[in-house]
């Protein structure tokens, strides 16, 4: 028990003084806390009022109130679930997705009401573990996993210390054990490396074991599981035992054939699966390299060769290379090597040998002169044998036969009758002119045919070939005219070839002789001038100058004179010869005042020749060339004309253009012609179709629809009689109830009577049509009317059962019905007389 409070008491007199000694008090028993029940600030009253009654020996008493106040003391939180008493174990199946696994349930005693699901409590939740654990506390006070567990890779058990702490630092701890549950979710896997390499030699027998692969199942503990092995890549060369994983050879493998010749490796993908996990789970890459062996002999294109050799063949010259005609298909270099040995034969006598031991290159080793008596005795023919053999074991070998025949050779080339040739030709000689001839002969074969040709030279600017030589006769001709000014001399190399292709060349020089063949060219070629009528004699006209050039003449060789137009010799050139530049001057005055001259416009044709004697050559030995210039001169009176007298010199260029059809552009007119034909055919077809359509439209008569007249029938609400109403004409009539109910027995004539025809062309309906719907007499029979009791006459004089229109009685006569808008007077309809004597279609309407 705990003492809550101690009391002291004294006696006090009426006057307020204390009796006895002042410090002598009465001792009372203390108020103590019994401990039952336990005081709890949060669940019990926070204040207690106790009444203290005191009495002394004299009988005096006093009553006081003692108030006990509870002071709140912070208490640690506590768990409200099984974690308060023991450790909690949680089981998680491997492979389950991450998420909440346990909800922490704790309370703070300071809260008067402990709400386990209150998200706003002031407690702090945390977890601790001796090892890294993939768990967190979520904001909802839940312990959640952060990964998907794998029993085979992760720890099987996790120990978590769950701590709940209040804001003042008091806490409570609990233990959470998490167990990972194993399931059969792991596929089997291969033991050892995932990539294997094996080497086998080619030509191994089928059934030979080359490898054995092994796999295990991680989930096999306590579970019966059978593993199955298989190839994931198709192969015809290996097999695998699906239960043991033993790999064997299925077919013989040849390393020397495709595809192993290019790539000797065979790559196989082996997969394993168990009875529960049926999909292929683990893969193993197996690479098998095929090794080559010497299993093929050398093979030659043929084993008998026939060779011809000229008699003048030099020693050491290659006769036949057997190595280029033989091959060993073994892939490895050491197994594909072979050599040639044992060169021998009839009449060989060291005339031939192998260039180097084992090389297979047969060369000439002695003189093979065709006229040698020894060779003639052998017929100039030799038979040789050579052995080709593998270098590696088991030394495969073959015999090769070589037959050699010596050919007689023309040993002398052609010889020209001159060491060089020189021909002179004038530049005026026309094309195809013969300018000379070369000649050669064959000393070895006098009757041999010699062929001639130009091998170099003979070209000029713009032409690759200027000369042509007859290959049979050796005549040299020009194929175009020569120009001295372009090239003065041509040096050709002519070749002579005999039947044995022996060649001899000779130099041919062609000198071009100069001839005056170029015309003088003057600038300007044509010009217009104006001269005043009072121009002084001997003065230059408008400062006009004529400048001339000639490619093959000296500038002093020009002469200038007028061919026509220089009437009265009015004009002259100064100088008129001996210079390439001259001026036009007035030679005599114009005689206009004396009326001796009436020409005001002159058209002068000027000739320029290159035959001036000052050029140095005699005139009789030269060919004269003439150039022309055209001058137009106008004479004017100064002050009386506004014509411009000074003209700017101008040059007139004449350009000749010619349109020529190119043969290479044949497709252009072809495409245009073909397109035009197709377009015309399409247009004709469209016109044909249009005419055919128009012909059909003209022949077809217009189709007219049968006029249908809507009818509406109803009952009179007073009499109960049925009447029919024409919605177009507005006419009404009583429905005939005497008609038979069987539509099959109704005569069509009666139908026609009750439903008069309608004139379609007028677009008007007859009044009194009995049909309720729009039906024609040709399509359907009239619906039979039901016979009813005759009603009483209506007001207005309607005493008959049926109202007829005036046009009804005339319907059989083909007359049109009256205007439907006309007023209809009700009358008693006539009863049809269906007698036997009436012919079909006749109806007796009776009297009116």
C-alpha positions in Angstrom: 0.0 0.0 0.0 1.1 3.6 -0.6 0.5 6.5 1.7 -1.4 9.1 -0.1 -1.5 11.8 2.7 -0.9 12.2 6.5 -3.3 14.3 8.7 -2.6 16.4 11.8 -5.3 17.8 14.1 -5.4 20.2 17.1 -8.1 21.4 19.5 -9.2 24.9 19.1 -11.3 26.9 21.8 -14.2 29.1 21.1 -12.1 32.2 21.3 -10.0 30.9 18.7 -7.1 29.7 20.7 -5.8 26.2 20.8 -6.1 24.2 23.9 -3.0 22.8 25.5 0.4 23.4 24.1 0.3 25.1 20.7 2.4 22.6 19.0 0.8 19.5 20.3 -1.3 18.0 17.6 -3.5 15.0 17.3 -2.1 12.2 15.2 -4.5 10.6 12.8 -4.1 7.5 10.6 -2.8 8.4 7.0 -4.9 7.9 3.9 -3.3 5.0 1.9 -3.7 3.6 -1.7 -4.7 -0.1 -1.5 -3.7 -0.9 -5.2 -7.1 -2.5 -5.9 -8.2 -1.5 -8.4 -5.2 -0.2 -10.2 -5.5 3.5 -10.8 -5.6 4.4 -14.5 -5.8 8.0 -15.6 -7.3 7.1 -19.0 -10.0 4.8 -17.7 -10.9 6.0 -14.2 -12.0 9.4 -12.8 -9.1 11.8 -12.5 -10.3 13.2 -9.1 -11.5 11.6 -5.8 -13.3 13.5 -2.9 -12.8 11.9 0.5 -14.6 13.0 3.6 -12.3 13.0 6.7 -14.1 12.9 10.1 -12.1 13.7 13.2 -13.1 13.3 16.8 -11.3 13.7 20.1 -11.7 12.1 23.5 -14.0 14.8 24.6 -16.3 14.1 21.9 -15.5 17.0 19.8 -15.6 16.3 16.0 -14.7 17.8 12.7 -15.5 16.9 9.1 -13.2 17.9 6.2 -13.1 16.9 2.5 -9.9 15.5 1.0 -9.6 15.7 -2.8 -7.2 13.3 -4.4 -6.1 14.3 -8.0 -4.7 11.6 -10.4 -1.6 12.7 -12.3 -1.3 11.3 -15.8 1.9 9.3 -16.4 3.1 8.2 -19.9 2.8 4.5 -20.5 4.3 2.4 -23.3 2.1 1.2 -26.1 1.1 -2.5 -26.2 0.0 -5.1 -28.8 -3.6 -6.1 -28.9 -3.1 -9.3 -30.8 -1.2 -12.5 -30.3 2.1 -10.7 -30.6 1.6 -9.4 -27.1 2.1 -13.0 -25.8 4.2 -14.8 -28.4 6.0 -14.7 -31.7 3.9 -14.7 -34.8 4.8 -16.9 -37.8 3.8 -15.9 -41.4 4.1 -18.3 -44.3 4.7 -16.9 -47.8 4.5 -19.1 -50.9 7.4 -18.4 -53.3 6.5 -16.7 -56.4 3.7 -14.7 -54.9 3.6 -11.0 -55.8 4.9 -8.4 -53.3 2.4 -6.8 -51.0 1.0 -6.7 -47.4 1.6 -9.8 -45.3 0.7 -8.7 -41.7 -1.2 -5.9 -40.0 0.4 -4.5 -36.8 -2.2 -4.1 -34.1 -1.1 -2.0 -31.2 -2.5 0.7 -29.0 -1.2 3.6 -26.9 -2.6 3.5 -23.3 -2.8 7.3 -23.4 -5.7 7.0 -25.9 -8.9 6.6 -24.0 -10.4 4.6 -26.9 -8.0 2.2 -28.6 -9.0 2.1 -32.3 -6.9 -0.6 -34.1 -7.8 0.8 -37.5 -7.3 4.4 -36.7 -4.9 5.6 -39.5 -4.2 8.9 -37.5 -2.7 7.4 -34.4 0.5 8.9 -33.1 2.5 5.7 -32.9 5.6 5.0 -34.9 6.0 1.5 -36.4 9.3 0.0 -37.5 10.9 -3.3 -38.2 14.5 -4.5 -37.6 16.3 -7.6 -38.7 19.8 -8.9 -38.2 20.1 -9.4 -41.9 18.8 -7.4 -44.8 15.2 -8.3 -45.2 13.0 -7.2 -48.2 10.2 -5.9 -45.9 8.9 -2.5 -45.1 6.1 -1.0 -43.0 3.5 0.6 -45.2 1.6 3.8 -44.2 -1.3 1.6 -43.2 0.7 0.0 -40.4 1.1 -3.1 -42.5 4.3 -5.1 -43.0 4.7 -5.6 -46.8 7.2 -7.6 -48.8 9.1 -5.7 -51.5 10.0 -8.6 -53.8 8.9 -11.9 -55.2 10.6 -14.7 -53.2 12.5 -17.6 -54.7 12.9 -20.5 -52.4 16.0 -21.7 -54.2 17.8 -18.3 -54.1 16.5 -16.4 -51.1 16.7 -17.3 -47.4 14.0 -19.6 -46.2 13.3 -17.8 -42.9 13.3 -14.1 -41.9 13.2 -12.9 -38.2 11.7 -9.4 -37.9 11.6 -7.3 -34.6 8.5 -5.2 -34.8 8.8 -2.0 -32.7 5.9 0.3 -31.8 6.9 3.6 -30.2 4.9 6.5 -28.9 5.9 10.1 -29.2 7.6 10.2 -25.8 9.9 7.4 -26.7 8.3 4.5 -24.9 8.0 1.4 -27.1 7.0 -2.2 -27.2 8.6 -4.9 -29.3 7.3 -8.1 -30.8 8.8 -10.9 -33.0 7.5 -11.8 -36.5 8.9 -15.0 -38.1 8.4 -15.2 -41.9 8.8 -18.6 -43.5 9.1 -19.0 -47.4 7.2 -22.0 -48.6 8.8 -24.0 -51.4 6.7 -25.1 -54.4 7.6 -27.0 -57.6 8.1 -23.9 -59.7 11.8 -24.3 -60.7 12.6 -25.8 -64.0 15.6 -28.2 -64.3 18.9 -26.8 -65.3 22.2 -28.3 -66.7 25.1 -29.0 -64.5 28.3 -27.3 -65.5 29.0 -24.7 -68.2 26.3 -23.6 -70.6 28.6 -23.7 -73.6 30.5 -26.9 -74.5 33.0 -27.6 -77.3 33.9 -31.0 -78.7 36.2 -32.1 -81.5 35.5 -35.2 -83.6 37.2 -36.4 -86.8 35.3 -36.8 -90.0 34.1 -40.2 -91.3 33.4 -41.5 -87.7 31.0 -44.4 -87.6 27.3 -43.9 -86.7 26.6 -44.7 -83.0 29.9 -43.2 -81.7 29.3 -41.4 -78.4 30.7 -37.9 -78.4 29.3 -36.3 -75.3 27.0 -36.7 -72.3 25.0 -33.8 -70.7 23.5 -33.9 -67.3 20.8 -31.7 -65.7 19.2 -31.5 -62.2 15.8 -30.4 -61.0 15.9 -28.0 -58.0 12.4 -29.0 -56.9 13.1 -32.8 -57.1 13.3 -33.2 -53.3 10.4 -35.3 -52.3 8.9 -35.1 -55.8 9.2 -37.8 -58.5 10.5 -35.9 -61.5 11.7 -37.3 -64.8 14.0 -35.2 -67.0 13.8 -35.3 -70.8 16.6 -34.2 -73.1 16.1 -33.0 -76.7 17.7 -31.0 -79.5 16.1 -27.6 -80.1 17.8 -27.3 -83.5 17.2 -29.8 -86.3 20.1 -32.0 -87.2 20.6 -35.1 -89.3 24.1 -36.0 -88.0 23.5 -36.5 -84.2 21.0 -38.0 -81.8 20.5 -37.6 -78.1 19.0 -40.1 -75.6 16.0 -38.3 -74.1 16.5 -40.0 -70.7 20.3 -40.1 -70.3 21.5 -37.1 -72.3 24.0 -39.2 -74.3 24.8 -37.7 -77.7 25.8 -40.0 -80.6 26.7 -39.8 -84.3 23.8 -40.5 -86.5 25.3 -40.3 -90.0 28.8 -40.1 -91.5 30.1 -36.6 -91.7 32.4 -35.6 -94.6 34.5 -32.5 -93.8 35.4 -32.0 -97.4 31.8 -31.3 -98.7 29.4 -28.5 -98.2 28.4 -27.1 -95.7 31.3 -28.4 -93.5 33.9 -27.3 -96.0 33.0 -23.7 -95.4 32.2 -24.1 -91.7 33.4 -27.2 -89.8 31.4 -26.3 -86.7 27.9 -27.8 -85.9 26.1 -25.9 -83.2 23.3 -27.7 -81.3 21.0 -26.3 -78.7 20.0 -28.9 -76.1 17.0 -28.3 -73.9 15.8 -30.2 -70.8 12.3 -30.4 -69.3 10.7 -32.3 -66.5 7.4 -34.0 -66.2 5.8 -31.2 -64.3 7.4 -28.3 -66.0 6.7 -29.3 -69.6 8.1 -26.2 -71.4 11.8 -26.3 -72.2 13.4 -24.7 -69.2 17.2 -24.7 -69.6 19.3 -24.6 -72.7 22.9 -25.7 -73.4 24.9 -24.7 -76.4 27.0 -27.5 -77.8 29.5 -26.8 -80.5 31.1 -29.8 -82.3 34.0 -29.1 -84.6 34.7 -31.6 -87.4 38.4 -32.3 -87.9 39.7 -33.1 -91.4 41.7 -36.3 -92.2 43.6 -37.3 -95.4 40.8 -39.4 -97.0 40.9 -38.1 -100.6 43.6 -38.8 -103.3 44.7 -36.0 -105.8 42.2 -35.6 -108.6 43.2 -34.2 -112.0 40.9 -32.8 -114.7 42.2 -35.6 -117.0 45.0 -38.2 -116.9 46.1 -37.9 -120.5 47.3 -34.6 -121.9 48.2 -33.8 -125.5 50.6 -30.8 -126.0 52.1 -29.2 -129.1 55.3 -27.3 -129.0 57.0 -25.3 -131.7 60.4 -26.4 -132.9 62.1 -23.2 -131.9 60.9 -23.3 -128.3 63.7 -22.1 -125.9 65.1 -24.3 -123.2 63.4 -23.7 -119.9 60.1 -22.6 -121.5 57.0 -24.0 -119.7 55.4 -26.8 -121.6 52.6 -27.9 -119.2 51.7 -27.1 -115.6 50.1 -30.3 -114.2 49.7 -28.6 -110.7 47.1 -26.3 -112.2 45.1 -29.3 -113.6 45.1 -31.4 -110.3 43.6 -30.8 -107.0 43.1 -32.5 -103.6 39.7 -31.6 -102.0 40.9 -32.2 -98.4 40.3 -29.1 -96.5 43.4 -29.0 -94.3 46.5 -27.8 -96.0 48.7 -30.6 -94.7 46.3 -33.2 -96.3 45.7 -31.4 -99.6 49.4 -31.2 -100.6 50.8 -33.4 -103.3 53.8 -33.6 -105.6 54.9 -34.9 -109.0 57.7 -37.4 -109.5 59.1 -40.0 -112.0 59.0 -38.0 -115.2 60.0 -40.6 -117.9 58.9 -41.8 -121.3 59.6 -43.1 -124.8 62.1 -40.9 -126.7 62.2 -38.5 -123.9 66.1 -38.6 -123.7 66.2 -35.6 -121.3 64.4 -33.4 -123.8 61.9 -32.5 -121.0 62.2 -32.2 -117.2 60.3 -31.0 -114.2 61.2 -27.3 -113.5 61.7 -28.2 -109.8 61.4 -31.5 -108.0 57.7 -32.2 -107.3 56.4 -29.0 -109.0 54.5 -30.6 -111.8 55.8 -27.9 -114.3 57.2 -29.7 -117.4 59.7 -27.5 -119.3 61.7 -27.9 -122.4 65.2 -29.1 -121.7 66.8 -29.7 -125.2 66.7 -28.6 -128.8 63.5 -29.6 -130.6 64.6 -28.7 -134.1 62.1 -30.2 -136.4 64.7 -30.9 -139.1 67.0 -32.8 -136.7 67.4 -36.4 -138.0 67.1 -37.8 -134.5 63.9 -36.0 -134.0 62.7 -37.0 -137.4 63.3 -40.6 -136.5 61.0 -40.2 -133.5 58.4 -38.5 -135.7 58.8 -35.4 -133.5 56.4 -37.0 -131.0 57.2 -38.0 -127.4 55.2 -39.9 -124.7 55.8 -39.0 -121.0 54.5 -40.4 -117.7 54.4 -38.5 -114.4 53.2 -39.7 -111.0 51.1 -37.5 -108.7 51.2 -38.5 -105.0 49.9 -37.2 -101.6 52.6 -36.0 -99.2 50.7 -37.2 -96.1 49.8 -40.7 -95.1 48.4 -42.9 -96.7 50.1 -41.4 -99.8 47.4 -41.7 -102.4 48.9 -41.6 -106.0 47.9 -41.6 -109.7 49.7 -41.9 -113.1 49.4 -39.1 -115.6 50.2 -39.5 -119.3 51.5 -36.5 -121.4 51.9 -36.7 -125.2 54.1 -34.0 -126.8 54.2 -33.2 -130.6 56.7 -30.8 -132.2 55.4 -28.3 -134.8 57.4 -26.9 -137.7 57.7 -23.1 -137.3 58.1 -20.2 -139.8 61.1 -18.7 -138.3 61.6 -15.5 -140.5 59.4 -12.4 -140.4 58.3 -10.5 -143.5 60.8 -8.1 -145.0 59.9 -4.7 -146.7 61.6 -3.8 -150.0 62.6 -0.5 -148.5 63.8 0.5 -145.1 61.4 3.6 -145.2 59.0 5.2 -147.5 58.4 8.9 -148.4 55.3 10.1 -150.3 54.4 13.7 -151.3 50.8 14.7 -151.8 49.1 18.0 -152.6 46.6 19.4 -150.1 44.2 19.6 -153.0 44.1 15.9 -153.7 40.6 14.6 -153.1 39.6 12.0 -150.6 40.3 8.3 -151.5 43.3 9.3 -153.6 46.1 6.8 -153.7 49.4 8.4 -152.6 51.8 5.4 -152.6 52.3 1.6 -152.0 54.5 -0.5 -149.6 55.5 -4.1 -150.3 56.9 -6.9 -148.1 57.7 -10.6 -148.6 58.2 -13.7 -146.3 61.7 -15.1 -146.9 60.8 -18.4 -145.1 57.6 -18.9 -147.1 57.8 -17.1 -150.5 54.2 -17.7 -151.3 52.9 -16.6 -147.9 50.1 -14.0 -147.9 51.2 -10.7 -146.3 48.7 -8.5 -144.5 49.4 -4.7 -144.2 48.0 -2.3 -141.6 48.7 1.1 -140.0 49.6 0.7 -136.4 50.4 4.3 -135.4 50.3 7.8 -136.8 48.0 9.2 -139.5 45.8 11.3 -137.1 45.1 15.0 -137.2 43.0 17.6 -135.4 39.5 16.4 -135.2 40.2 13.0 -136.9 41.6 9.9 -135.4 42.6 8.4 -138.8 43.4 10.3 -142.0 45.0 7.4 -144.0 43.8 4.0 -144.9 45.9 1.1 -146.2 44.6 -1.8 -148.2 45.5 -4.9 -146.1 46.0 -7.0 -149.2 47.9 -4.8 -151.7 49.6 -2.3 -149.3 48.2 0.7 -151.2 48.1 3.9 -149.0 45.1 6.2 -149.5 43.8 9.4 -147.8 40.2 9.2 -146.5 39.9 13.1 -146.3 41.6 16.0 -147.9 44.8 17.1 -146.3 45.5 20.7 -145.0 49.0 22.1 -145.2 48.2 24.8 -142.6 47.0 22.1 -140.1 49.7 19.5 -140.5 52.6 19.7 -143.0 53.9 16.1 -142.4 52.5 12.8 -141.3 54.7 9.9 -140.1 53.1 6.5 -140.1 54.2 3.1 -138.8 53.1 0.4 -141.2 53.0 -3.3 -140.1 53.3 -6.4 -142.3 52.1 -9.7 -140.9 52.5 -13.2 -142.4 50.4 -16.2 -141.8 52.4 -17.3 -138.8 51.7 -13.9 -137.2 55.3 -12.8 -137.7 55.4 -9.0 -137.7 57.7 -6.4 -139.3 57.2 -2.6 -139.2 58.4 0.2 -141.4 58.2 4.0 -141.3 56.2 5.9 -143.9 56.5 9.7 -144.2 53.8 11.7 -146.0 54.7 15.3 -146.9 51.7 17.6 -147.6 52.5 20.1 -150.4 51.2 23.6 -149.9 48.5 25.0 -152.3 46.8 28.3 -152.2 43.4 27.0 -151.2 42.2 29.5 -148.6 40.1 32.5 -149.5 40.7 35.9 -148.0 38.4 36.7 -145.1 37.6 40.4 -144.5 36.0 42.3 -141.6 33.4 43.6 -141.9 31.9 41.3 -144.5 29.0 43.6 -145.2 28.5 47.3 -144.3 26.2 50.2 -144.9 27.6 53.7 -145.4 26.2 57.2 -145.9 28.1 59.9 -147.8 27.1 63.6 -148.3 26.7 64.8 -151.9 29.5 67.3 -151.4 32.0 64.7 -150.2 35.5 65.8 -151.3 37.3 63.6 -153.9 40.0 61.4 -152.4 38.7 61.5 -148.9 37.8 58.5 -146.8 34.2 57.7 -146.7 33.0 57.7 -143.2 36.4 56.5 -141.9 35.6 53.0 -143.3 38.5 50.5 -143.2 38.5 46.9 -144.5 40.8 44.4 -142.8 41.5 41.0 -144.4 43.4 37.8 -143.5 44.4 34.7 -145.4 45.8 31.6 -143.8 48.1 30.7 -146.7 48.9 34.1 -148.3 51.1 37.0 -147.4 49.4 40.2 -146.2 51.0 41.9 -149.3 49.3 39.6 -151.7 45.8 41.2 -151.5 44.2 43.1 -154.4 40.9 45.0 -154.1 38.5 45.8 -156.9 34.8 46.2 -157.6 32.9 43.4 -159.3 29.7 45.3 -159.7 27.8 48.4 -158.5 30.6 51.0 -158.8 28.7 53.0 -161.4 30.7 55.8 -163.0 33.7 54.5 -160.9 32.6 56.8 -158.1 34.6 54.8 -155.5 38.0 53.3 -155.1 40.2 51.6 -152.4 43.4 53.1 -151.1 45.6 51.2 -151.4 44.1 48.9 -153.8 46.8 46.2 -153.5 49.8 45.2 -151.4 48.2 45.5 -148.0 45.7 43.7 -145.8 44.2 47.0 -144.6 42.6 49.4 -147.1 40.2 52.4 -147.0 37.2 53.3 -149.1 37.6 56.7 -150.8 35.6 58.8 -153.2 37.2 58.6 -156.7 35.1 61.3 -158.5 32.5 63.8 -157.6 28.8 63.1 -157.9 27.3 64.6 -161.0 23.9 65.4 -159.7 24.0 69.1 -160.6 25.1 68.3 -164.2 22.4 65.7 -164.2 25.0 63.2 -165.3 24.3 61.0 -162.3 20.9 60.1 -160.9 21.9 57.2 -158.6 21.6 58.0 -154.9 22.1 54.4 -153.5 25.0 52.1 -154.5 25.3 48.4 -153.9 28.9 47.5 -154.2 30.3 44.0 -154.5 34.0 44.0 -153.7 36.4 41.2 -154.7 39.6 40.6 -152.7 42.1 38.3 -154.4 45.4 37.0 -153.1 47.3 37.1 -156.5 49.2 40.3 -156.0 52.6 40.2 -157.7 54.2 41.6 -154.7 53.7 38.3 -152.8 56.8 36.9 -154.6 55.5 33.8 -156.5 54.8 34.0 -160.2 51.2 34.6 -161.0 51.1 31.7 -163.4 52.1 29.1 -160.8 49.5 30.2 -158.2 45.9 29.3 -157.7 44.0 32.5 -157.0 41.4 32.6 -154.3 38.8 35.4 -154.0 36.9 36.8 -151.1 33.8 39.0 -151.2 32.5 42.0 -149.3 29.2 43.8 -149.8 28.9 47.5 -149.2 25.7 49.6 -149.3 26.3 53.4 -149.8 23.6 56.1 -149.6 24.2 59.6 -150.9 22.4 62.4 -149.1 22.1 66.2 -149.3 23.3 67.7 -146.0 20.6 69.7 -144.2 17.7 68.2 -146.2 17.5 64.9 -144.5 17.3 63.7 -140.9 19.0 60.5 -141.8 21.9 59.6 -139.5 25.0 59.8 -141.5 27.3 58.0 -139.1 26.7 54.4 -138.7 28.1 52.0 -136.2 30.1 49.2 -137.8 28.4 45.9 -137.4 29.2 42.3 -138.1 26.6 40.0 -139.6 26.8 36.3 -138.7 25.0 33.7 -140.8 24.0 30.7 -138.8 22.7 27.7 -140.7 20.4 25.4 -138.8 19.1 22.1 -140.0 16.5 19.8 -138.4 17.5 16.2 -138.7 15.6 13.2 -137.5 17.6 11.0 -135.1 17.2 7.3 -135.7 17.8 6.6 -132.0 14.5 8.5 -131.2 12.3 6.0 -133.0 10.2 5.4 -130.0 8.8 9.0 -129.9 6.7 8.8 -133.0 5.8 5.1 -132.2 4.4 6.1 -128.8 2.5 9.0 -130.2 1.0 6.9 -133.0 0.1 4.1 -130.6 -1.5 6.5 -128.1 -3.5 8.1 -130.9 -4.8 4.8 -132.1 -5.9 3.7 -128.6 -7.6 7.1 -128.0 -9.4 6.9 -131.3 -10.6 3.3 -130.5 -11.8 4.4 -127.1 -13.7 7.3 -128.5 -15.3 5.1 -131.2 -16.4 2.6 -128.6 -18.0 5.3 -126.4 -19.9 6.7 -129.5 -21.1 3.2 -130.3 -22.4 2.7 -126.8 -24.1 6.1 -126.8 -25.9 5.3 -130.1 -27.0 1.9 -128.8 -28.4 3.5 -125.7 -30.3 6.2 -127.6 -31.8 3.6 -130.0 -33.2 1.7 -127.0 -34.7 4.8 -125.5 -36.4 5.7 -128.7 -38.0 2.3 -129.2 -39.3 1.8 -125.7 -42.8 3.3 -125.2 -43.4 5.2 -122.0 -44.6 3.0 -119.2 -47.8 4.2 -117.6 -48.8 3.2 -114.1 -52.2 2.0 -113.4 -54.2 4.7 -111.7 -55.0 3.7 -108.1 -57.8 5.3 -106.3 -57.7 5.3 -102.5 -61.0 4.4 -100.8 -62.0 4.6 -97.2 -65.0 2.9 -95.7 -66.6 3.6 -92.3 -69.8 3.0 -90.4 -72.5 5.5 -89.7 -72.6 6.0 -86.0 -76.4 6.5 -86.1 -77.6 3.8 -88.4 -74.6 1.4 -88.3 -74.6 1.1 -92.1 -71.3 0.9 -93.9 -70.4 3.5 -96.5 -67.5 4.1 -98.8 -65.6 7.3 -99.2 -63.5 8.4 -102.2 -60.6 10.4 -100.7 -59.8 12.1 -104.0 -63.3 13.0 -105.4 -65.0 13.4 -102.0 -67.9 11.2 -103.2 -69.6 8.8 -100.7 -71.9 5.8 -101.2 -73.4 3.0 -99.2 -71.6 -0.2 -99.4 -73.4 -3.0 -101.1 -74.0 -5.7 -98.5 -75.8 -8.1 -101.0 -72.6 -9.2 -102.6 -71.7 -12.9 -102.0 -69.0 -13.5 -99.3 -67.1 -16.1 -101.4 -64.8 -14.1 -103.6 -64.3 -17.1 -106.0 -68.0 -17.0 -107.0 -68.1 -13.3 -107.8 -68.4 -12.6 -111.5 -65.9 -10.2 -113.0 -68.7 -8.3 -114.7 -70.1 -7.5 -111.3 -66.7 -6.4 -110.1 -66.4 -4.2 -113.1 -69.8 -2.8 -112.3 -69.0 -2.0 -108.8 -65.5 -0.7 -109.7 -65.8 1.4 -112.8 -62.6 1.9 -114.9 -60.6 5.0 -114.5 -59.4 7.1 -117.3 -55.7 7.4 -116.6 -55.0 10.1 -119.1 -57.2 12.6 -117.4 -55.9 11.8 -114.0 -59.5 11.8 -112.5 -61.2 9.1 -110.6 -64.8 7.9 -110.9 -67.1 8.5 -108.0 -68.5 5.6 -106.1 -65.5 3.2 -106.3 -66.4 0.4 -103.8 -62.9 -0.8 -103.1 -61.5 0.2 -99.7 -57.9 0.0 -100.9 -56.3 1.0 -104.2 -56.7 -2.2 -106.3 -57.4 -2.7 -109.9 -59.9 -5.2 -111.3 -57.0 -7.0 -113.1 -55.0 -7.7 -110.0 -57.4 -8.8 -107.2 -61.0 -9.6 -106.7 -63.1 -7.3 -104.6 -63.4 -8.3 -101.0 -66.9 -9.7 -100.5 -69.1 -7.5 -98.4 -70.9 -8.9 -95.4 -74.7 -8.7 -95.7 -76.3 -6.6 -93.0 -79.8 -5.6 -92.0 -81.1 -2.7 -94.1 -80.8 0.5 -92.1 -83.4 3.1 -91.9 -83.4 6.0 -94.3 -81.0 8.7 -93.3 -81.9 12.3 -93.1 -81.7 14.1 -96.4 -83.6 11.5 -98.4 -81.0 8.7 -98.5 -83.4 5.8 -98.6 -81.4 3.4 -100.7 -78.7 1.0 -99.6 -76.3 2.2 -102.2 -75.5 5.6 -103.7 -74.7 5.5 -107.4 -73.1 8.1 -109.5 -74.5 9.2 -112.9 -71.4 7.9 -114.6 -71.9 4.4 -113.2 -74.6 3.3 -115.7 -72.4 4.4 -118.6 -69.3 2.6 -117.5 -70.0 -0.5 -119.7 -70.4 1.8 -122.7 -66.9 3.0 -122.4 -67.8 6.6 -121.5 -65.8 8.6 -119.1 -67.1 9.3 -115.6 -68.2 12.8 -114.9 -66.1 15.3 -112.9 -65.7 13.8 -109.5 -66.2 17.2 -107.9 -69.8 17.4 -109.3 -72.7 17.1 -106.9 -73.9 13.5 -106.6 -77.7 12.9 -106.1 -78.5 9.7 -104.2 -80.5 7.4 -106.2 -81.7 3.8 -105.9 -79.1 1.8 -107.7 -80.3 -0.7 -110.3 -80.0 -4.3 -109.5 -77.8 -6.3 -111.8 -79.7 -9.0 -113.7 -77.5 -12.0 -113.9 -79.6 -14.2 -116.2 -78.5 -17.4 -117.9 -79.1 -15.9 -121.3 -76.7 -13.1 -120.9 -73.3 -13.6 -122.4 -70.2 -13.3 -120.3 -69.4 -9.6 -119.7 -73.0 -8.4 -120.2 -74.8 -6.8 -117.3 -78.5 -5.9 -117.2 -78.8 -2.7 -115.3 -82.6 -2.4 -115.6 -84.6 0.8 -116.2 -83.8 4.1 -114.6 
